[in-house]
C-alpha cells in the first residue's frame, strides 16, 4: 500500500484504502474523521493543520464533518477541501482552541468574520461578533479620526504598531526665518485640504497623522510595515532680487500617487523583500527622475529604500509658470 493511500485511509478512518486517485482528483467521503487525530484543511487555497479534538469543541459544521454526518471532500493528497475564503479561517480555529478571540478593528472585517461564523455554525463566535458590532455602534463618535502627534517617541510607537499604511503631514508655518512668497500660504492650505480629503477617502484603510511640532514647513511622509517608504517635501528657497524667500509648492499628483503606492502594504500583503519584488515586477512604479533613493539594510539583510521627492532647494529666481513644478535628485 502506498504512503499516500495509507495517509488517506487514516484521515477517513476507514479500512483498506481505495486505489489512489490521480493528482487533482477529489473524492467524497461520508464516514468522517473519527479514526483520525490530525486534520489537514485546504480552505480556499489557505492551508491549515489542526486536530479533530479542536474541531469537535463546539457543535458546528466542522464537528459534523468530523463525525461523518456531513459529507466532506478530500483530495488525492489527503487534504479536506472547504470551498470558502481562507482569510479569516485562522481566527475561526483560534476561537475553537481558546474559546475567545480578538476581532479586527475594521467593522467591515468583523462583518466578514460574522459571515464565516454563521456558515460554520459557530454560535459562540456569532454572538461574539454581534456583541462587538453592537458595542461599537453604541460608542460611535464619528467616521474619521486623525491623531495629532505630541512627541517623537509617540510617533515612532504609533507607526511601528499600526497594521495599516501610514501617511503623515508635517506642517509648521512658524518654522521659517524668511518671508513667504505670494502663493505660499495658498499652497500650504491646499496641502492641508488635500490631507483632509485623502483622510476621508481612505478612512479605515490608511492611518493619517498630523505633526505640527516638526522642523519642516510642509512635508509628506509615507510608511508601510513600520518603515518609511517615500517622502515629498513641498518647500524651497527662492533667491529674489534683494532677499531670500520661502516658497511652498503643491505637488498634488505626486502626493496622490504616493498615497496609492502604499496601499500595497494594506493588511500585510507585502512583507520583507516582497515590496522590492513588486518594484521589479511593475507592481509599484520604480523611482524615476526627480526621486532620490537611500539604501539601508532591512530585515534579513533586505535592501530598504526611501523615495524622497522635493522641489529644488535653491532657485535663483522664480520663472516658472502656474502649475509647473521643479523636481530634482539630491
C-alpha positions in Angstrom: 0.0 0.0 0.0 1.5 3.4 -1.0 2.2 6.1 1.7 -0.3 8.3 0.0 -3.1 5.7 0.2 -2.2 5.0 3.8 -2.5 8.6 4.8 -5.9 8.9 3.1 -7.0 5.8 4.9 -6.1 7.2 8.3 -7.8 10.5 7.6 -11.0 8.8 6.6 -11.0 6.4 9.5 -11.9 3.6 7.2 -10.4 0.2 6.5 -8.5 -0.6 3.3 -7.7 2.4 1.3 -9.2 2.7 -2.2 -6.9 3.0 -5.1 -5.0 6.3 -5.1 -6.6 8.7 -7.5 -4.6 10.8 -9.9 -3.4 14.2 -8.8 -6.0 16.9 -8.5 -8.9 14.4 -8.5 -11.2 14.8 -5.5 -13.5 12.2 -3.9 -16.4 12.4 -1.5 -16.1 10.8 2.0 -19.1 10.2 4.2 -17.5 8.3 7.1 -16.0 11.3 8.8 -12.6 11.5 10.6 -13.5 9.5 13.7 -10.3 7.4 13.5 -8.0 10.4 12.9 -6.1 12.6 15.3 -4.8 15.3 13.0 -6.6 17.1 10.1 -5.2 18.8 7.1 -7.5 21.6 5.8 -7.4 23.4 2.5 -9.7 26.4 2.8 -9.9 28.2 -0.5 -6.2 27.6 -1.0 -5.2 28.5 2.6 -3.5 25.5 4.2 -4.1 24.7 7.9 -3.2 21.9 10.3 -5.3 21.1 13.4 -6.7 18.3 15.4 -10.0 16.5 15.4 -10.3 17.4 19.1 -10.2 21.1 18.2 -12.8 20.8 15.5 -15.1 18.9 17.9 -15.1 21.6 20.7 -18.3 23.2 19.5 -21.5 21.8 17.9 -20.7 23.2 14.5 -20.4 22.3 10.8 -16.8 21.4 11.4 -17.8 18.9 14.1 -20.4 17.4 11.7 -17.6 16.9 9.1 -15.5 15.1 11.6 -18.2 12.6 12.8 -19.4 11.9 9.3 -22.9 13.4 9.5 -21.9 15.8 6.7 -20.1 14.7 3.6 -16.6 16.1 3.2 -14.4 16.4 0.1 -10.8 15.0 0.4 -8.3 15.4 -2.4 -5.8 12.9 -3.6 -3.2 14.1 -1.1 -5.4 13.7 1.9 -6.5 17.4 2.3 -10.0 18.2 3.4 -11.2 20.8 0.9 -13.5 23.6 2.0 -14.8 25.9 -0.7 -14.6 29.1 1.4 -12.3 32.1 1.6 -9.4 31.2 3.9 -8.7 34.8 5.0 -10.5 34.6 8.4 -10.2 30.8 9.0 -7.2 31.2 11.4 -9.5 33.3 13.5 -12.1 30.6 13.4 -9.6 28.0 14.5 -8.2 30.2 17.3 -11.8 30.7 18.6 -12.2 26.9 18.8 -8.9 26.5 20.6 -9.3 29.3 23.1 -13.0 29.9 23.4 -12.5 33.6 22.5 -10.5 35.7 20.0 -9.8 39.4 19.4 -11.7 40.7 16.5 -10.4 43.1 13.8 -10.7 46.8 14.2 -12.5 47.3 10.9 -16.2 47.0 11.1 -16.2 45.5 7.6 -13.8 42.8 8.6 -15.9 41.9 11.7 -18.9 41.5 9.4 -16.9 39.2 7.2 -15.9 37.1 10.3 -19.6 37.0 11.2 -20.5 35.6 7.8 -17.9 32.9 8.3 -19.1 32.1 11.8 -22.6 31.7 10.5 -21.5 29.4 7.7 -19.6 27.1 10.1 -22.5 27.4 12.6 -20.2 28.6 15.4 -22.8 30.2 17.7 -20.2 31.4 20.2 -18.3 33.3 17.6 -21.5 34.6 16.1 -22.6 36.0 19.4 -19.1 37.5 19.9 -19.3 39.3 16.6 -22.8 40.6 17.1 -21.9 41.9 20.6 -18.8 43.6 19.3 -20.7 45.3 16.4 -23.4 46.4 18.8 -20.9 47.8 21.3 -19.0 49.7 18.6 -22.3 51.2 17.2 -23.2 52.5 20.6 -19.9 54.2 21.1 -19.6 55.5 17.6 -18.2 59.0 17.7 -17.5 59.8 14.1 -16.3 58.4 10.8 -12.8 59.7 10.6 -10.2 60.4 13.4 -6.8 61.9 12.7 -4.3 61.7 15.5 -2.1 64.7 16.4 1.5 63.8 17.2 2.7 65.1 20.6 6.2 63.7 20.7 8.8 61.8 18.5 8.5 58.8 20.8 4.8 58.7 20.3 5.1 59.0 16.6 7.6 56.0 16.4 5.4 53.8 18.6 2.3 54.7 16.5 3.9 53.9 13.2 5.6 50.8 14.4 2.5 49.2 15.9 0.0 50.2 13.2 -1.0 47.4 10.9 -2.2 49.9 8.3 -0.2 52.1 5.9 0.5 55.5 7.4 0.5 59.0 5.9 2.0 61.8 7.9 1.7 65.5 7.1 4.2 67.7 8.9 3.3 71.4 8.7 4.8 74.1 10.8 4.3 77.5 9.2 6.1 79.3 12.0 9.4 77.4 11.4 10.7 79.9 8.9 13.3 82.6 9.1 12.4 84.2 5.7 9.3 85.7 4.3 6.9 83.6 2.2 6.3 84.1 -1.5 2.8 85.4 -2.5 1.4 81.9 -3.3 2.9 80.0 -0.4 0.1 80.5 2.1 -2.5 79.3 -0.5 -0.4 76.3 -1.4 0.1 75.4 2.3 -3.7 75.5 2.8 -4.1 73.3 -0.3 -1.8 70.7 1.2 -3.8 70.7 4.4 -7.0 70.5 2.4 -5.7 67.6 0.4 -4.6 65.8 3.6 -8.2 66.1 4.9 -9.7 64.8 1.7 -7.4 61.8 1.5 -8.1 61.1 5.1 -11.8 60.8 4.3 -11.3 58.9 1.1 -9.1 56.2 2.6 -10.6 56.2 6.0 -10.2 52.7 7.6 -7.6 51.7 5.1 -4.8 54.2 5.9 -3.9 55.9 9.1 -3.4 59.6 8.6 -1.5 61.5 11.3 -0.6 65.2 11.6 2.6 66.7 13.0 2.7 70.5 13.8 5.8 70.3 16.0 8.4 69.2 13.5 11.1 71.1 11.7 9.6 71.0 8.2 7.2 73.7 7.0 5.3 71.3 4.7 6.4 67.7 4.2 4.5 64.4 3.5 5.8 61.1 4.7 4.5 57.6 3.7 5.0 54.5 5.8 4.3 50.8 5.2 5.0 47.9 7.6 6.6 50.3 10.1 9.2 51.9 7.8 9.3 55.0 5.7 8.6 54.3 2.0 8.6 57.8 0.5 8.8 61.4 1.3 7.5 64.5 -0.5 8.9 67.9 0.6 7.0 70.9 -0.6 9.2 73.8 0.4 12.1 75.6 -1.4 14.2 78.7 -1.0 13.8 81.4 -3.6 16.6 83.9 -4.2 14.7 87.1 -5.0 16.5 90.3 -6.1 17.3 91.6 -2.6 16.3 88.8 -0.2 15.6 85.2 0.2 12.1 83.9 0.4 10.5 80.5 1.3 8.2 79.0 -1.3 5.6 76.3 -0.6 4.6 74.1 -3.5 1.5 71.9 -4.0 2.6 68.7 -5.9 -0.9 67.2 -5.8 -0.3 64.5 -8.4 2.8 63.2 -6.7 1.2 63.1 -3.2 -1.8 61.2 -4.6 0.5 58.8 -6.4 2.5 58.0 -3.2 -0.7 57.5 -1.3 -1.9 54.9 -3.8 1.6 53.3 -3.8 1.5 52.5 0.0 -1.9 50.7 -0.4 0.2 47.6 -1.3 1.1 47.4 2.4 -2.5 47.2 3.4 -3.4 44.1 5.5 0.1 42.9 5.5 0.0 42.0 1.8 3.7 42.9 1.4 6.4 41.7 3.8 10.2 41.5 3.8 11.7 41.8 0.4 8.4 41.3 -1.3 8.0 45.1 -1.7 11.2 45.2 -3.7 9.9 42.3 -5.8 6.8 44.3 -6.7 9.0 47.1 -7.8 10.9 44.8 -10.1 7.7 43.2 -11.5 6.0 46.5 -12.1 3.6 46.4 -9.1 4.9 49.8 -7.9 6.3 52.4 -10.1 10.1 52.4 -9.9 12.0 55.5 -8.9 12.2 57.9 -11.8 13.6 61.4 -12.5 13.3 63.7 -9.6 13.5 61.0 -7.0 16.4 60.0 -4.8 17.0 56.7 -3.1 18.5 55.9 0.3 19.7 52.4 0.7 19.6 50.6 4.0 19.7 47.0 5.4 16.3 45.7 6.3 15.2 42.6 8.0 17.3 39.6 6.9 19.6 42.0 5.0 17.0 43.0 2.5 17.6 46.4 0.8 15.2 49.0 2.0 14.9 52.3 0.2 13.1 55.6 0.8 11.9 57.7 -2.2 12.5 61.3 -1.4 10.9 63.9 -3.7 11.2 67.6 -3.2 11.4 70.8 -5.1 14.7 72.4 -5.7 16.1 73.9 -2.5 17.8 76.9 -4.1 16.3 78.8 -7.0 17.9 82.0 -8.3 14.5 83.4 -9.4 11.0 82.2 -9.9 10.4 81.9 -13.6 8.0 79.0 -13.6 4.5 79.3 -14.9 1.5 78.5 -12.8 1.2 74.7 -12.1 4.8 73.9 -13.1 6.9 72.1 -10.7 10.7 71.7 -10.5 11.8 68.4 -9.0 15.4 67.3 -8.8 17.5 64.5 -7.5 19.5 65.1 -4.3 
